[in-house]
Amino acid sequence: MKLIDLRSDTVTLPTPEMMEAIMKAKLGDDGRARGDKGEDETAVAVEKKVADKLGLDDSLFVPSGTFGNTVCVMAYAKRGDSVVVASNSHIYKSEKVLFDDDVCGRVPVIVPQIRGVYNIAELISVLRTKKIAVVCIENSYNFEGGAVIPKNKMREIIDLCSSYGVPVHLDGARIFNAAEALNTDVANLIKGVKSVMVCVSKGLCAPIGSFIAGDKEFIKKVRDIRKKMGGQLRQVGILEAAAGIAIDTMTNYVNYDNIRARKLAEGIQNAKGIYIDMSTVQTNIIKVDLTGRVEAREFIKRLEDEKKVKTHYINDSSIRLVTYHGISDDDIEETITRIKDFCNSI
Ligand SMILES: *Cc1c(COP(=O)(O)O)cnc(C)c1O
């Protein structure tokens, strides 16, 4: 039986075109300043390409999404300053470093959200009564089954924050999946955010890295923070060459991942002991709630042992399935059959 790995889109491997671009990349020392950029020609070109794609002035390569979110928020908020996040946002729940007293010491202000959209009344009350350095949003929303924030809701949140003079940082790890799901241009979707982080190492298949983007002044500031944090790399064109191909070839492709996730969710939603909130299945992530007696860790282990399907733990009663380049239509059909069989057997 073929192993089908649905744990995460981070398992994607670079495409042959990316490997070729890596071989051919013109390199230099990105840490030696030449104006606002370094000496790596590939890095300069790809950072411009990413900025253009996102409709922002400039962009900067960072080693990971966590690194990118962290340096952006650090640019707005000093130690002790307040940062608005949701309790199950990736930044707060998974990354944690910004709010770790020993490391960054920023102070989280938790505002409730549904499918990535803050409760507006609560957000207003926070903006009114507290000094907030930055409001973080996430689109698509990882721990809500990859749900997307619609364009009008993005606008509402951005405009509201702007009326209080508070910048918005977007954790856009999977913003291209979100843009495809919303059938909109990414630059249009994110218009008004002061900064964004996008991952190229997930569904876009590049091996390593993320970008942050914003206005010139902001990127300059973050470049300094990146250096202090040890995130300035030398011949980074090796990585950015692959990222450039990811931006050129994969940003629309992720729509197929979204479609396959929908198909998979539809196929297994009525399986015994499974509940899926189909309204959240909008991109390439499916959150599956387990309603049977089997706890998530056991479900995951047995599904892998018995049916060769790998999935990811969310909590004791829910798991995550993620589609990506390399998971084909046949794999989806096969997974549906295997999961249904498995659910009938437990
Ligand atoms: C994966 C992810 C990140 C962090 O990216 P890493 O490269 O793993 O550090 C940030 N936000 C969201 C929503 C993510 O899914």
The ligand as a Tripos MOL2 file, in Angstrom:
@<TRIPOS>MOLECULE
LIG
   15    15     1     0     0
SMALL
NO_CHARGES

@<TRIPOS>ATOM
      1 C1          3.6170   27.5390    9.2840 C.3       1 LIG1
      2 C2          3.0230   28.7950    9.7930 C.ar      1 LIG1
      3 C3          3.8270   29.8140   10.3160 C.ar      1 LIG1
      4 C4          5.3060   29.6500   10.6020 C.3       1 LIG1
      5 O1          6.1010   29.2090    9.5960 O.3       1 LIG1
      6 P1          7.4430   28.3710    9.9110 P.3       1 LIG1
      7 O2          8.2290   28.5120    8.6630 O.co2     1 LIG1
      8 O3          7.0230   26.9880   10.2300 O.co2     1 LIG1
      9 O4          8.1190   29.0360   11.0830 O.co2     1 LIG1
     10 C5          3.2040   30.9800   10.6960 C.ar      1 LIG1
     11 N1          1.8820   31.1400   10.5780 N.ar      1 LIG1
     12 C6          1.0830   30.1820   10.0960 C.ar      1 LIG1
     13 C7         -0.3700   30.4540    9.9650 C.3       1 LIG1
     14 C8          1.6250   28.9720    9.6960 C.ar      1 LIG1
     15 O5          0.8120   28.0060    9.2430 O.3       1 LIG1
@<TRIPOS>BOND
     1     1     2 1
     2     2     3 ar
     3     2    14 ar
     4     3     4 1
     5     3    10 ar
     6     4     5 1
     7     5     6 1
     8     6     7 2
     9     6     8 1
    10     6     9 1
    11    10    11 ar
    12    11    12 ar
    13    12    13 1
    14    12    14 ar
    15    14    15 1
@<TRIPOS>SUBSTRUCTURE
     1 LIG1         1 GROUP 0 **** ****
